[in-house]
Amino acid sequence: MNVLVIDGQGGKLGKLLCEEIKKALPTITITAVGTNAAATSAMQKGGADRVATGENPVVVACRKASVIVGPIGIVIADALLGEITPTIAHAIGSSDAKKILIPLNQCNNIVAGTKNIPFADIIQDAVATLKELCEA
């Protein structure tokens, strides 16, 4: 299974995802693509096996991914303070991969039903969902 983690800005969410995925599924190969070098570096420190930075690596990686994991903003053009280009949002949204999107109520995008859910619980739920997909 090819797991793709995508993040931007400082990469904190992507790093946490990489760490928790590696703990729960140590044999999974994680490809991490950051929208900037800081996000990519953070995910590499989090245990990603392969890393790249930028729009075209996102597009290429989406073609090969079985599962894409990241903040919900990765499918919204101009999210993450403009780091998500329309091309990135389209590549992720149109990918045949399953998507596990982390709801973050930031950048004018508010996801109903996510109030009072601790961030750590959201990460654990995302990893549990990935584990179920891997075991299926």
Secondary structure by P-SEA (a helix, b strand, c coil): cbbbbbbcccaaaaaaaaaaaaaacccbbbbbbbccaaaaaaaaaaccccccccaaaaaaaaaccccccccccccccccccccccaaaaaaaaacccccbbbbbccccccccccccccaaaaaaaaaaaaaaaaac
